[in-house]
Amino acid sequence: MRDLVDELGLAQSTISEHVACLRDCGLVTGRAEGRQLFYSLSHPELTHLLEAVEVLLQATGFKVDLCSTYGSEALA
């Protein structure tokens, strides 16, 4: 979880809620090792979807972020 908090810059509680949702929906699974919990995708084919989303965001991401309705400034 700490890695996600550091990478995304969001509160741990926010990350926990999102991960719980993904887990409840069956998209990720968690395995415990000591005090740590490691998450992985439940379905390997999700990797292809996430790769496609990355390509789409590279092509349009800044346009979405700069959008006056949905961008980061509008949500602030």
N, C-alpha and C positions, 0 to 999 in steps of 0.2 A: 504494500500500500504506500509505503514511504516513497518508493520510486515514482509512483504515479503522482503523488502530491508534489514532489520536486519537479517533475517534468511538466505537469499541467498548471502548477501554481494555484491550485484550488485547495480549499480547506479539506482536511482529512474526512470530516463528516460528510461533505459533498461527494467525495470520491467513494466513500463507503456506501452511500445511498445508491449511487450509480452502479457500483459493482454488485450490490445486493439485487438490484433490478435485473442486471444481466444474468446473474446466477439463477434467480427465480424464473426467468424466461428460458433457462436452459442453454444460454449462449456461452457461458463460461463455467468451468468447474474449478474448485479449489482443493488443494492438498496441503496438509499441515506438515511442517518440518520444524520440530521444536516449537518456539514461540512465533514462528513466521508462517504465513499462509501464502502459497504460490498459486496464481490463477493461470489458466490456459483456456484456449478456445475449445468448446465442446465438439465442434464440427470443423474439421480441417478445411472444408470448402469455404468457410468464412474468410480465410486468408485471401482468396481471390477477390472476394467482395471488398475487403479492406484495401487491397492494392488498387482496385479500380477507383475507390473513393479518394485515395491519395492522389491519383492522377487527375481526377476531377477537381480536387481542391487546389492542386498546383496550377491548373488552368483557370480557375475562377475564384479561388479562395480570397484573394485581396478584394475582388469585386464585392463579394458577400460582406467582408469585414468593413468595407467603406460604404456600404448601403445605408442610407439615412433612415430606413425603416428597421432593418434587422442587424445592422453592423454593431460593432462593439461600442461605438459612441452613442448609438440610439438606445442601447440596453443599459448604459451607465446611469 
